Amino acid sequence: MLFPALLSLIGPACADDPQGQRDCADLRSAVLQLVGDWSKAMLFASRDMDRDGWLDANVAHSAFKDVQIEVMHFDYAYEAVPKSRDACHELAFQFGIEVGTYIEGVMATGKRPARGVQGR
């Protein structure tokens, strides 16, 4: 998976350092773009988005809504986290792994888990 490699490219960030704050913002943007791409792939696998789609549209749309809710949770947590390299990295890494695992599970099984991302 390329996700951990993406996170390793982000330089150090400190709360007092404007560059550090920009690095945290860049990391947030990158992880949201990646999750957005994964979500789009899931939607394209549904019948609504592709005539040859194999993923049930209801499953894809429900899972997409779960991901949207997780994005809102991530944004809320991002606003509260100190803008340090370790804090930003940990938050983005955890979010990316959890959402990525959820989407991979939906794509692999063709079913949405009874509980959403992180068991919510």
C-alpha positions as CSV (number, residue, x, y, z in Angstrom):
1,M,0.0,0.0,0.0
2,L,1.4,3.4,-0.9
3,F,-0.3,5.2,2.0
4,P,2.5,4.8,4.6
5,A,5.0,6.0,1.9
6,L,2.9,9.1,1.3
7,L,3.1,10.0,5.0
8,S,6.8,9.5,5.2
9,L,7.3,12.3,2.6
10,I,5.9,15.0,4.9
11,G,8.6,17.0,6.6
12,P,8.7,17.9,10.3
13,A,6.1,20.2,11.7
14,C,6.0,22.2,14.9
15,A,3.1,24.1,16.4
16,D,5.0,27.4,16.4
17,D,6.3,26.9,12.9
18,P,4.2,28.3,10.1
19,Q,5.8,25.8,7.7
20,G,4.8,23.0,10.1
21,Q,1.2,24.2,10.0
22,R,1.3,24.2,6.2
23,D,2.8,20.7,6.3
24,C,0.0,19.5,8.5
25,A,-2.5,21.1,6.1
26,D,-0.8,19.5,3.1
27,L,-1.0,16.1,4.9
28,R,-4.7,16.6,5.6
29,S,-5.3,17.5,2.0
30,A,-3.3,14.5,0.7
31,V,-5.1,12.0,2.9
32,L,-8.5,13.4,2.0
33,Q,-7.6,13.3,-1.7
34,L,-6.5,9.6,-1.3
35,V,-9.7,8.7,0.6
36,G,-11.7,10.5,-2.0
37,D,-10.1,8.5,-4.8
38,W,-10.8,5.3,-3.0
39,S,-14.4,6.3,-2.5
40,K,-14.8,7.2,-6.1
41,A,-13.4,3.8,-7.1
42,M,-16.0,2.2,-4.9
43,L,-18.8,4.2,-6.5
44,F,-17.5,3.3,-10.0
45,A,-17.7,-0.4,-9.0
46,S,-21.5,0.0,-8.4
47,R,-24.1,-0.4,-11.1
48,D,-25.1,3.2,-10.8
49,M,-21.7,4.4,-12.1
50,D,-20.8,1.6,-14.5
51,R,-22.9,-0.6,-16.7
52,D,-20.6,-3.6,-15.9
53,G,-20.4,-2.7,-12.2
54,W,-20.3,-5.7,-9.9
55,L,-20.9,-3.9,-6.6
56,D,-24.6,-3.4,-5.6
57,A,-25.4,0.3,-5.8
58,N,-27.1,0.4,-2.4
59,V,-24.0,-1.1,-0.8
60,A,-21.8,1.4,-2.5
61,H,-23.9,4.4,-1.6
62,S,-24.3,3.3,2.1
63,A,-20.6,2.7,2.4
64,F,-19.9,6.1,0.7
65,K,-22.1,7.8,3.4
66,D,-20.1,6.0,6.1
67,V,-16.9,7.3,4.6
68,Q,-18.4,10.9,4.5
69,I,-19.2,10.6,8.2
70,E,-15.7,9.5,8.9
71,V,-14.3,12.5,6.9
72,M,-16.4,14.8,9.2
73,H,-14.9,13.0,12.3
74,F,-11.4,13.4,10.8
75,D,-11.9,17.1,10.1
76,Y,-13.2,17.7,13.7
77,A,-10.2,15.8,15.1
78,Y,-7.8,17.6,12.8
79,E,-9.0,21.0,14.2
80,A,-8.3,19.8,17.7
81,V,-4.9,18.1,17.2
82,P,-1.7,20.1,17.8
83,K,-0.1,20.9,14.5
84,S,3.0,18.8,15.2
85,R,4.5,16.3,12.8
86,D,3.8,13.4,15.2
87,A,0.2,14.4,15.9
88,C,-0.7,15.1,12.3
89,H,1.0,12.0,11.1
90,E,-0.7,9.8,13.7
91,L,-4.2,11.2,13.0
92,A,-3.8,11.0,9.2
93,F,-2.3,7.5,9.3
94,Q,-5.1,6.2,11.6
95,F,-7.8,7.8,9.5
96,G,-6.3,6.5,6.2
97,I,-5.8,3.0,7.5
98,E,-9.3,2.7,9.0
99,V,-11.1,4.1,6.0
100,G,-8.9,2.3,3.5
101,T,-9.5,-1.0,5.3
102,Y,-13.2,-0.4,5.4
103,I,-13.4,0.4,1.6
104,E,-11.2,-2.6,0.8
105,G,-13.5,-4.8,2.8
106,V,-16.6,-3.5,1.0
107,M,-14.9,-4.0,-2.4
108,A,-13.7,-7.5,-1.5
109,T,-16.9,-8.8,-0.1
110,G,-19.5,-6.8,-1.9
111,K,-21.2,-6.1,1.4
112,R,-21.2,-3.3,3.8
113,P,-20.5,-4.3,7.4
114,A,-23.4,-4.0,9.8
115,R,-21.3,-1.4,11.6
116,G,-19.6,1.5,9.9
117,V,-15.9,2.5,9.9
118,Q,-14.3,1.9,13.3
119,G,-17.4,-0.1,14.4
120,R,-19.6,3.1,14.7
